[in-house]
Amino acid sequence: MTTRRAKCVMVLGTSSGAGKSWLATALCRWYARQGLKVAPFKAQNMSNNARVVAGGEIGSAQYFQALAARAEPEVRMNPLLLKPEGDLRSQVVLLGRVDEGLSRAPWRGRSASVWPQVAAALDELRAENDVVVIEGAGSPAEINLKADDIVNLRTALHADARCLLVTDIDRGGAFAHLYGTWALLEEAERRLLRGFVLNKFRGDPTLLAPGPQQLQALTGVPTVATLPMWWEHGLPEEDGLVAAVPGPAGGNPGETVTTIAIVAYPRISNHDEFQPLFAVPGLRVRWARQPEDLAGADWIVLPGSKHTSSDLAWLRAQRLAPAITGHAQRGGAVLGVCGGLQMLGEALVDPHGIDGNGPGLGLLPLVTAFAPDKTVRRTRSRFAGLRGPWTALSGLAVEGYEIRHGRTAQHAGMAPGHPAMGDGLAWQNAEGNVLGLYLHGLFEDPGVLRALFGSPGRDLEAVFDGLADFIAARFEPGFLDGLVA
């Protein structure tokens, strides 16, 4: 019996933000549409955007790539996830679960201990699929980090991957970035490069000549695609905040009915769950970092946080805290999700040194205590009878996910809040304008969008097919087939 061993197509980049995640997602759907069994893979991801899958949590990018590949997302697709809690520390998630020992270990030297498990995950995926689409991280030419880098070239060599090197031409210097990256690779690594990709191009494509031809003469690597700037692809950003599609006043075309300001604190997490809002007709969505950004907002949203106490302190330092409480006191809508829910309460209590202690914003009669054990699960629930701007959600069944150390309960010395969902998942204030919930993914539910805004938003399957169509029209004919031949 012949053992299946998938061909591996890998997307490397000249920098962060070059377009690796986006292109890898498009490739997953393109190969799946050819009738192939496809899985995504990223050896190590650093992101506070995570999703709950079979076995624990993985980076959101690999979650969406799995859906694009028509595969069930699971922890082997992103065996190592680093979730930054500060500038010098990260929580380390290995095969879906927090590893406290690795979280305390220095970055250098950590790779050697985790590589066997990372390689085993990749090998298992190769044995079960026809194609594995691999995403690199940052740049493969970070020579100061190369000895400990398991995400890029070590993975590429292990998988004998057919590699694409993508660059963001909108930044300028794209040919230098491509050539410089190639020049810093060793000969065995250069042999893996099958093509250069110019991403985010705007302007007249004839102006590129003779650059691609000269670059191929220098490196032997052809430029196989030029991808134009495309604002409306509908996929969440991997590294940066979701950008508003250019349009009237920075919002969606047509009349603005509701303005939503989402607070972008330094340790924001799972902000990609708000991507669907940017495509809903009648919504103007913006990120808020200072009080002026909240002016004129109908809703203020406090999203998740990887370090609630420090982000709450940042709210106060930025003078956002009184602006938020003033908005609520005037009857404005305030929604808190996970860490945002914790901020809306009276206090944070941290007996185990997980996050930090501190007073909350005092908009809900709740107290949050942080526990060592982390709740990571998919959740189905149903809203209770709600009031105020959330009335349309009353009785609606929803599905989402929880990723949290916090345990939130009613403040014993205060008048009780109004449970908005069973199992201690959501609360509402007496006036009805403030809602806090632990369930991530609310706005990814078409039923929620339809109830609140009269539109189901963009269909995710249509987004994936659009990505595949986009690259199919722009890669050299036959090139993508040839990568897995």
C-alpha positions in Angstrom: 0.0 0.0 0.0 1.4 3.4 -0.9 1.5 6.0 1.9 0.0 9.3 1.0 2.5 12.2 1.3 1.1 15.6 0.5 2.8 18.1 -1.7 3.6 21.2 0.3 3.1 24.8 -1.1 4.6 27.4 1.2 4.0 31.2 1.3 7.0 33.1 2.6 7.1 36.9 2.9 9.7 39.7 2.7 8.1 41.2 5.9 5.1 41.0 8.1 2.1 42.3 6.4 3.2 41.3 2.9 0.2 39.2 2.3 1.1 35.7 3.5 -2.0 34.8 5.4 -4.3 36.2 2.7 -2.5 34.4 -0.1 -2.3 31.1 1.8 -6.1 31.3 2.4 -6.7 31.8 -1.3 -4.5 28.9 -2.2 -6.4 26.6 0.3 -9.6 27.3 -1.5 -8.1 27.2 -5.0 -6.6 23.7 -4.4 -9.8 22.5 -2.6 -11.8 23.5 -5.7 -9.5 21.2 -7.8 -10.9 18.3 -5.9 -7.8 17.9 -3.7 -7.8 17.2 0.1 -6.1 20.3 1.6 -4.9 21.3 5.0 -3.2 24.6 6.2 -0.2 24.7 8.5 1.8 27.3 10.3 4.5 26.0 12.7 4.3 29.0 15.0 2.0 31.9 15.1 2.2 35.1 17.2 -1.2 36.6 17.6 -3.9 37.4 20.1 -6.5 36.5 17.4 -7.3 32.9 18.2 -10.2 30.4 17.6 -11.4 27.4 19.5 -11.1 24.2 17.6 -10.9 20.4 18.2 -8.2 20.1 20.9 -7.9 23.7 22.0 -7.0 27.0 20.3 -5.1 28.0 17.2 -4.4 31.3 15.4 -7.4 32.7 13.6 -5.5 32.7 10.3 -5.2 29.0 10.3 -8.8 28.6 11.4 -10.0 30.5 8.3 -7.5 28.7 6.1 -9.0 25.4 7.2 -12.5 26.6 6.4 -11.2 27.8 3.0 -9.7 24.3 2.5 -13.1 22.7 3.4 -11.3 21.0 6.3 -12.1 20.7 10.0 -9.9 23.2 11.9 -7.7 21.5 14.5 -4.6 22.1 16.6 -2.1 20.4 14.4 -2.6 23.1 11.8 -1.0 25.6 14.2 0.9 23.6 16.8 2.6 26.6 18.5 0.7 29.8 19.3 2.3 32.7 21.1 -0.2 35.2 22.6 1.6 38.4 23.7 0.7 39.7 27.2 3.3 42.5 27.2 6.3 43.6 25.2 8.5 41.0 26.8 6.3 38.1 27.6 3.8 35.8 25.8 1.5 32.9 26.8 2.6 29.9 24.9 0.0 27.5 23.6 1.3 24.1 22.4 -1.0 21.9 20.5 -4.0 23.8 21.7 -3.2 24.1 25.4 -1.3 26.6 27.5 2.2 25.4 28.5 3.3 27.3 31.6 6.9 25.9 31.3 7.3 27.2 27.8 5.6 30.4 28.7 8.4 31.1 31.2 11.2 29.8 29.0 13.4 32.2 27.0 12.6 32.4 23.3 16.1 31.3 22.2 16.3 27.6 22.9 12.6 27.0 23.0 12.5 26.0 19.4 14.7 22.9 19.9 12.3 21.6 22.6 9.1 22.0 20.5 10.4 21.2 17.0 9.8 17.4 17.3 6.1 18.0 18.1 5.8 20.7 15.3 7.4 18.4 12.8 5.2 15.5 13.8 2.1 17.6 13.3 3.2 18.5 9.8 4.1 14.9 8.9 0.7 13.7 10.1 -1.1 16.3 8.0 1.0 15.3 5.0 0.0 11.7 5.5 -3.7 12.6 5.5 -3.9 15.1 2.7 -3.0 15.7 -0.9 -1.8 19.3 -0.4 -0.6 21.2 2.7 -0.5 25.0 2.3 2.1 26.3 4.7 2.4 29.9 5.9 5.7 31.4 7.0 6.1 34.2 9.5 7.7 37.6 9.2 10.7 37.1 6.9 12.9 34.0 6.3 15.9 36.3 6.0 16.0 37.5 9.7 19.6 36.2 10.0 19.8 37.2 13.7 17.0 34.8 14.5 17.6 32.1 11.9 19.2 29.5 14.3 16.0 29.4 16.3 13.5 30.0 13.6 11.3 26.9 13.0 8.5 28.7 11.1 10.2 29.5 7.8 13.1 27.7 6.3 13.4 24.8 8.8 9.8 23.9 8.0 10.3 24.5 4.3 13.3 22.2 4.1 11.6 19.5 6.3 8.6 19.5 3.9 10.6 20.0 0.7 8.1 22.8 0.1 7.5 24.6 -3.2 7.8 28.2 -2.0 6.4 31.5 -3.1 7.9 34.7 -1.8 5.4 37.6 -1.6 6.2 41.2 -1.1 4.1 44.4 -0.5 4.9 46.6 -3.4 2.7 49.4 -2.0 5.4 50.0 0.6 8.0 50.7 -2.1 11.3 48.9 -2.6 9.7 45.6 -3.6 12.4 44.4 -5.9 15.1 45.2 -3.3 13.1 43.3 -0.7 12.8 40.3 -3.0 16.4 40.3 -4.1 17.7 41.0 -0.6 15.7 38.1 0.9 16.9 35.7 -1.9 20.6 36.9 -1.4 20.5 36.0 2.4 19.3 32.5 1.8 21.6 29.5 1.4 21.8 27.7 -1.9 19.6 24.7 -0.7 17.0 27.2 0.5 17.1 29.2 -2.7 16.3 26.0 -4.7 12.9 25.9 -2.9 11.8 29.2 -4.3 9.4 28.7 -7.3 8.2 32.3 -7.8 8.0 35.8 -6.6 4.6 37.5 -6.0 4.0 41.3 -6.1 1.1 42.1 -3.8 -1.0 45.3 -3.3 0.0 46.8 -6.6 -1.7 50.0 -7.8 -1.1 51.7 -11.1 -0.1 50.8 -14.6 1.4 47.3 -14.7 3.4 48.1 -17.8 5.6 50.3 -15.5 6.9 47.2 -13.7 9.1 46.3 -16.7 11.9 45.6 -16.9 12.0 44.9 -13.1 10.7 41.4 -13.1 12.9 40.3 -16.0 16.0 41.8 -14.4 15.2 40.2 -11.1 14.9 36.8 -12.8 18.2 37.3 -14.5 19.8 38.0 -11.1 18.1 35.2 -9.1 16.7 32.7 -11.6 13.3 33.1 -10.0 10.4 34.3 -12.1 7.7 36.7 -11.0 4.6 34.6 -11.3 1.8 37.0 -10.2 1.1 40.7 -9.7 -1.9 41.1 -7.4 -3.6 44.5 -7.4 -4.6 46.3 -4.2 -8.0 44.8 -3.2 -9.7 46.4 -0.2 -12.9 44.4 -0.2 -11.7 40.8 -0.1 -13.6 40.3 3.2 -10.9 38.4 5.1 -9.8 39.6 8.5 -6.3 41.0 8.8 -3.7 38.7 10.5 -1.5 41.3 12.1 -3.2 44.7 12.0 -6.7 45.9 12.8 -9.4 45.4 10.2 -9.4 48.4 8.0 -12.5 50.2 6.9 -13.2 49.9 3.2 -12.7 53.3 1.6 -16.1 54.9 1.1 -18.2 57.9 2.2 -16.8 59.2 5.4 -14.7 56.1 5.9 -17.8 53.8 6.1 -19.9 51.7 3.8 -21.6 53.2 0.8 -25.1 54.5 1.4 -26.7 56.3 4.3 -25.1 55.7 7.7 -27.7 54.5 10.2 -25.5 53.4 13.1 -21.9 54.5 14.0 -19.9 51.9 16.0 -16.7 52.8 17.8 -14.5 49.8 18.8 -11.9 50.6 21.4 -8.4 49.5 20.2 -6.4 49.1 23.4 -2.8 47.8 23.2 -3.5 44.2 24.1 -6.7 43.8 22.1 -7.6 40.2 21.3 -9.9 38.5 18.8 -10.6 41.8 17.0 -11.1 39.9 13.8 -14.5 38.9 15.1 -15.7 42.4 14.1 -14.7 42.0 10.5 -18.3 41.3 9.4 -19.5 44.7 10.7 -17.4 46.5 8.1 -19.5 45.0 5.3 -23.0 45.7 6.7 -24.9 48.4 4.8 -25.7 51.4 7.0 -22.9 50.9 9.5 -19.9 53.2 10.0 -17.3 51.3 12.1 -14.2 52.9 13.4 -11.4 52.1 15.9 -11.0 54.4 18.9 -7.8 55.2 20.7 -8.7 58.6 22.2 -11.8 60.3 23.5 -12.3 62.2 20.2 -12.7 58.9 18.4 -15.9 58.2 20.4 -17.6 61.4 19.4 -20.9 60.8 17.6 -20.8 57.0 18.2 -24.1 55.3 18.7 -22.4 52.2 20.1 -19.1 51.8 22.0 -17.6 48.3 21.9 -15.0 47.1 24.4 -13.5 44.0 22.7 -11.4 41.2 24.2 -8.1 41.8 25.9 -5.1 39.5 26.5 -4.3 41.6 29.6 -7.5 43.2 31.0 -6.0 45.1 33.9 -3.3 46.8 31.8 -5.7 47.7 29.1 -8.1 49.1 31.6 -5.3 51.2 33.0 -4.6 52.4 29.5 -8.3 53.4 29.1 -7.9 55.7 32.1 -4.5 57.1 31.0 -6.0 57.9 27.6 -9.0 59.6 29.2 -11.3 57.0 27.5 -12.7 55.7 30.7 -14.8 58.8 31.6 -15.9 59.1 27.9 -17.2 55.6 28.0 -19.0 55.9 31.3 -20.4 59.3 30.3 -21.7 57.8 27.0 -23.5 55.0 29.0 -24.9 57.5 31.6 -26.5 59.4 28.7 -28.2 56.3 27.5 -25.7 55.3 24.8 -25.2 51.7 24.0 -22.0 50.0 25.4 -21.1 46.4 24.5 -18.3 44.5 26.3 -17.0 41.2 25.0 -14.9 38.9 27.2 -12.2 41.2 28.6 -14.5 44.1 27.7 -17.2 42.5 29.9 -14.7 42.3 32.8 -13.8 46.0 32.4 -17.5 46.9 32.7 -17.8 45.4 36.2 -16.9 46.8 39.6 -13.5 45.1 40.1 -10.8 42.7 38.9 -9.5 40.3 41.5 -6.3 38.3 40.8 -5.2 36.0 43.7 -3.0 33.9 41.4 -1.1 36.6 39.6 -2.7 35.8 36.2 -3.7 39.3 35.1 -3.9 42.0 37.7 -6.2 43.7 40.3 -8.0 46.9 39.8 -11.3 48.8 39.8 -13.6 48.4 36.8 -15.7 51.0 35.0 -18.7 50.4 37.3 -21.3 50.0 34.6 -22.3 46.4 35.6 -22.6 45.1 39.2 -20.1 42.3 38.6 -16.7 41.2 40.0 -14.2 39.1 37.9 -11.7 36.8 39.6 -8.9 35.4 37.4 -8.2 31.6 37.7 -5.1 29.6 36.6 -7.2 27.3 34.5 -8.2 28.6 31.1 -11.7 28.1 29.7 -11.4 27.2 26.0 -14.6 25.9 24.4 -17.2 26.3 21.7 -20.5 27.4 23.2 -24.1 27.3 22.2 -26.5 29.4 24.1 -29.6 31.6 23.8 -30.3 35.2 24.8 -32.8 35.9 27.5 -35.3 38.8 27.2 -33.3 41.9 26.5 -34.0 45.6 26.5 -32.7 48.7 24.9 -30.7 48.5 21.7 -30.4 44.7 22.1 -34.1 43.9 22.2 -34.0 42.3 18.8 -31.7 39.6 20.2 -34.2 38.4 22.7 -34.7 34.6 22.6 -32.1 34.2 19.7 -30.0 31.1 19.7 -26.3 31.8 19.1 -23.0 29.9 18.8 -19.6 31.2 19.5 -16.5 30.5 21.5 -14.9 31.3 24.9 -11.2 31.9 25.6 -10.7 33.3 29.1 -9.1 33.0 32.6 -11.8 35.2 34.2 -14.7 34.0 36.3 -17.3 36.7 36.6 -20.2 36.8 39.2 -22.7 39.2 40.7 -21.2 41.7 43.2 -22.6 40.5 46.6 -23.1 44.0 48.0 -25.0 45.5 45.0 -28.4 45.3 43.4 -28.3 42.4 41.0 -27.8 42.8 37.3 -30.0 41.2 34.7 -28.7 37.9 33.3 -28.8 38.2 29.5 -27.8 34.6 28.8 -27.6 31.4 30.8 -24.6 29.9 32.5 -23.1 33.2 33.6 -22.3 34.2 30.0 -23.9 37.6 29.8 -25.4 40.4 31.8 -27.3 43.7 31.2 -27.7 46.8 33.3 -31.0 47.9 34.7 -31.5 50.6 32.1 -30.8 48.1 29.3 -28.2 50.1 27.3 -25.1 48.2 28.7 -24.5 44.6 27.7 -21.5 42.4 28.6 -21.0 38.8 27.4 -18.3 36.2 27.3 -19.2 34.8 24.0 -16.9 35.7 21.1 -18.1 35.6 17.5 -21.4 37.3 18.0 -21.2 39.3 14.7 -20.1 36.3 12.7 -23.6 34.9 13.2 -25.8 36.0 10.3 -28.9 35.7 12.5 -27.4 38.3 14.9 -26.6 40.7 12.1 -30.0 40.3 10.6 -31.7 40.9 13.9 -29.7 44.0 14.8 -29.0 45.6 11.4 -31.4 43.9 8.9 -28.6 42.3 6.9 -26.9 38.9 7.2 -23.6 40.4 6.1 -21.1 38.7 3.7 -21.2 35.0 3.2 -17.9 33.5 4.2 -18.0 30.8 1.5 -18.4 33.6 -1.1 -15.4 35.4 0.5 -13.2 32.2 0.0 -14.4 31.7 -3.5 -13.7 35.3 -4.3 -10.1 34.9 -3.1 -9.6 31.8 -5.2 -11.1 33.5 -8.3 -8.8 36.5 -7.7 -5.6 34.5 -7.7 -6.7 32.2 -10.5 -7.0 35.2 -12.8 -3.6 36.6 -12.0 -1.1 33.8 -11.6 0.6 32.5 -14.7 -1.6 29.9 -16.5 -0.8 26.4 -15.2 1.6 27.6 -12.5 -0.6 26.7 -9.5 -1.3 23.2 -10.9 2.4 22.8 -11.5 3.3 23.5 -7.9 1.6 20.2 -6.8 2.3 18.1 -9.9 
